[in-house]
Amino acid sequence: MNTADIGVIGLGVMGVNLALNLSDKGFRLSVYNRTAAVTTEFVAAHGQKRAITAADSPEQLVSHLAAPRVILLMVTAGRAVDAVIGQLLPLLEAGDILIDGGNSNYQDSTRRCRELASKGIHFVGMGVSGGEEGARHGPSLMPGGAAAAWPVIRDMFQAIAARVDGVPCCQWLGDGGAGHYVKMVHNGIEYGDMQLIAEVCHLMQHALGMSHEAMADTFAAWNAGRLESYLIDITSRILRQRDQDGAPLVDHILDRAGQKGTGLWTAQDALDHAVPLTLIGEAVHARMLSARKAERVAAAALLGSAPVVVEESGRADCLDALHDALYAAKLVSYAQGFMLMQAAAEAQGWVLPYGDIALLWRAGCIIRSRFLDDIKRSFSRTPVPPSLLQDPFFVGELKAAESGWRQAVTLAVGSGVAAPALSSALAFYDGYRCASGSANIIQAQRDFFGAHSYQRTDRDGSENFHTRWLGDGVEEQLP
C-alpha cells in the first residue's frame, strides 16, 4: 500500500528534523531506524497529527512508497551508507532514487552514483548544512548525482530549504559527487571562519584584556555591519552565556576542538589539486594542535605563555584593526574555497554553478555571510575574474582593510598570541599580489642539487635551462 511520498532511514538529530520539516510541507513519510525503539518513539511523539508511518524493516518502508520510490538516507557516513544501500538494492526497481544526506566523502558519492547507475537506480549525494535548527526550519541543500533524479525531487527539497527573496537555497550542482564536494568545501570554509573568530576572541581576551561582556558587545556591533554572519552572531551569544557559578561558560569549556573529517578532506583535496588553501589548512592544523592539550600545558610551564597586554588607551584602535583583519581574512577564505572548487570542476569535468553556490549559502547554513551576494555578482561578470581576489568588490574591500589587517597580525606576534589563520591569510594575500616572488631562489636551488632545470624571464617560457653550478658555470639550453 502506497502511503508515503518519501522514506527516511535514520532518525538521528538531522534525520528527525528533516523528517519533521518534510512533514510540515505536506509530504507523507515512512520512517525507519535500525533500532526499532527509536522509530516507535519518534512516531509516538510526532505521528499523531502527521502523515508519518513507521516501518519496522527496509522491506516495509519500500512497500509504503509508490514508484519511482524516493528514499532519504540519514545514516553515518562511510560503511553504514554502503550497508543500507546493500539492504535496499534487492527491493528497488529501475528509476528509484536513493539520496544520501549525510556528510559523505564526495569520492564515495561518485562511486555510488556510478555503481547504482549500472543497476538503473538514481543516486543523489546531497550536502545538508544548518545543523539541527536549519534541518528543522530550512537548511541549505546541495544536491548532485544522477541528473534524472532532479525533476522528481526538486519540488520536495526546494520546499523544505531556506529561502532568500523567494529563492530556495537548494539548486542542482552537477553529476557524480558534485553535491558532496560543494558541501565539503563549505565545511572547509566553516573551519576557517571558526578559527578566525576564535583567534580574534583570544586576542581580545589575552592581548587586549577585555571582559567577556565587552567582547560580546563588540561582536554584536560587528554583526550589524560588514561582518554580519551567523557565526559572528552566535559568538556574541556564546560570550554572554554564564555558568552556574556566574563565570563565563566558555572559560569552563576544554580548549580541545573536535573534528569529523570534512575540513581535513578539504585540506587534503587542495593538496591533490595543487590549490594553496592556506587558511583552511591552518584551521585544520590548529584543531590538531588543540588536541595536544597535555603537551601544551607542559610546554607553557617550560617555555612561558604570558601574553603582553595592550594598555586600555590603545584598545579602540586595536579593535578596529581586529575587525578589518577578520573581515579581510574571511574574504580570503571564501576566495580560496572557490579556487578549489574551480580546480576540482576542471579535473572532474563538472560545470559547477559558482554564483548559485554563493546564493545557496545565504541562509540556512553555517557560513552564511553578508557578502555572498557580491560573490554571485562576481561570477555574473563578463569575463569572470580568474579569482575572487581580482573582482572589483574584493579588491576594494581588501585594500581598505589591509592596514588594520597588518596591525592585527603585528599585535598577535608582538603579544605572543597565536593567530595562524589570520597570519596565513595575510601571507597568502601578499604572495598572491607579488608579481615577482621568491620561487626563483627555489628553482635555482633545485637546479643546483638536482639538475631540475629552470626557465628564464627574458626568454621564451617554453625553453628550459640548466647551469653547471659546480663546474664552469656555463648555462645550457635543454632540448
C-alpha positions, 0 to 999 in steps of 0.5 A: 500500500502506497502511503508515503511520498518519501522514506527516511532511514535514520532518525538521528538529530538531522534525520528527525528534523528533516523528517519533521520539516518534510512533514510540515510541507505536506509530504507523507513519510515512512520512517525507519531506524535500525533500532526499532525503539527509536522509530516507535518513539519518534512516531509516538511523539510526532505521528499523531497529527502527521502523515508519518508511518513507521516501518519496522524493516527496509522491506516495509518502508519500500512497500509504503512508497509508490514508484519511482520510490524516493528514499532519504538516507540519514545514516553515518557516513562511510560503511553504514551508507554502503550497508543500507544501500546493500539492504535496499538494492534487492527491493528497488526497481529501475528509476528509484532514487536513493539520496544520501544526506549525510556528510559523505566523502564526495569520492564515495558519492561518485562511486555510488552514483556510478555503481547504482547507475549500472543497476538503473537506480538514481543516486543523489549525494546531497550536502545538508548544512544548518545543523539541527535548527536549519534541518528543522526550519530550512537548511541549505541543500546541495544536491548532485548525482544522477541528473534524472533524479532532479525533476522528481525531487526538486519540488520536495527539497526546494520546499523544505530549504531556506529561502532568500527573496523567494529563492530556495537555497537548494539548486542542482550542482552537477553529476557524480559527487558534485553535491558532496564536494560543494558541501565539503568545501563549505565545511572547509570554509566553516573551519576557517571562519571558526578559527578566525573568530576564535583567534580574534576572541583570544586576542581580545581576551589575552592581548587586549584584556577585555571582559567577556561582556565587552567582547560580546558587545563588540561582536554584536556591533560587528554583526550589524555591519560588514561582518554580519554572519551567523557565526559572528552572531552566535559568538556574541551569544556564546560570550554572554552565556554564564555558568552556574557559578556566574563565570563565563561558560566558555572559560569552563569549556576544554580548549580541545576542538573536535573534528569529523573529517570534512575540513581535513578532506578539504585540506587534503583535496587542495593538496591533490589539486595543487590549490594553496588553501592556506587558511583552511589548512591552518584551521585544520592544523590548529584543531590538531594542535588543540588536541595536544592539550597535555603537551601544551600545558607542559610546554607553557610551564617550560617555555612561558605563555604570558601574553603582553597586554595592550594598555586600555588607551590603545584598545579602540584602535586595536579593535578596529584593526581586529575587525578589518583583519577578520573581515579581510581574512574571511574574504580570503577564505571564501576566495580560496574555497572557490579556487578549489572548487574551480580546480576540482570542476576542471579535473572532474569535468563538472560545470559547477554553478559558482554564483548559485553556490554563493546564493545557496549559502545565504541562509540556512547554513553555517557560513552564511555571510553578508557578502555572498551576494557580491560573490554571485555578482562576481561570477555574473561578470563578463569575463569572470575574474580568474579569482575572487581576489581580482573582482572589483568588490574584493579588491576594494574591500581588501585594500581598505582593510589591509592596514588594520589587517597588518596591525592585527597580525603585528599585535598577535606576534608582538603579544605572543598570541597565536593567530595562524589563520589570520597570519596565513591569510595575510601571507597568502594575500601578499604572495598572491599580489607579488608579481615577482616572488621568491620561487626563483631562489627555489628553482635555482636551488633545485637546479643546483642539487638536482639538475631540475632545470629552470626557465628564464624571464627574458626568454621564451617560457617554453625553453628550459635551462640548466647551469653547471653550478659546480663546474664552469658555470656555463648555462645550457639550453635543454632540448 
